[in-house]
Amino acid sequence: MQQKELVLATESFIRQHFAADSSGHDWWHIHRVRNMAVHLGKKEGGDLFLIEMAALLHDLDDWKLGNGENTSKTKSWLKQISIDKKDADKIEQIIEQVSFKGAGVETKADSLEAQIVQDADRLDAIGAIGIARTFAYGGNKGRLLHHPDIEPQLHNSFEEYKKTTAPTINHFYEKLLLLKDRMNTKAAQEIAEERHRFMEDFLAQFFLEWDCKK
């Protein structure tokens, strides 16, 4: 298959796979990340084919969605569509570097393509849609909205981060508010500024209402 056909086949596969997701990691999240990654790639450079493929596949083996760590649906799909092994290896490497793993864990992306896909995924975690996705995920996992006596924790390991069951509001302080300063590309940094301010305004209003002051 040509590159365009590989992208279209992957899009169709991912759209079906995530059609019923209610955790904020549905097809439309992936669609937005793909579109943002392509947008950033056109501004910053990089191989748009690798960027688009990695963006489409970035959640297929995500631990947050209960996917096993000993099997790789991504590897199986890339083998199924007979993609060039060199490209498959690069796509898998990009995906491995996308996820946030805790406030105290370095998540360095070592290629421009990985930086772009990481930025695109993180942009979808902040701002208005990021807020909506955060509460969708918290509800999906049965987490409290907020508990004044449970303080946010800045996790120092991926294992600590994976085990957290903290209220949804804590996630803003444990991850979302940290993302603005962890964007790789200039184009993403500019977008992140406005989305970050929106989250700060939301939290200010949230706590005023929580304390019955407004």
Buried (B, 14 or more C-beta within 10 A) or exposed (E): EEBEEBBEBBBEBBBEBBEEBEBBBBBBBBBBBBBBBBBBBEBBEBBBBBBBBBBBBBBBBBEBEEBEEEEBBBBEBBEEBEBEEEBBEBBBBBBBBBBBBBBEBEBEBEBBBBBBBBBBBBBBBBBEBBBEBBBBBBBBEEBEEBEEEEEBBEBEEBEBBEEBEBBBBBBBBBBBBBBBEBBBBEBBBEBBEEBBEBBEEBBEEBBEEEEEEE
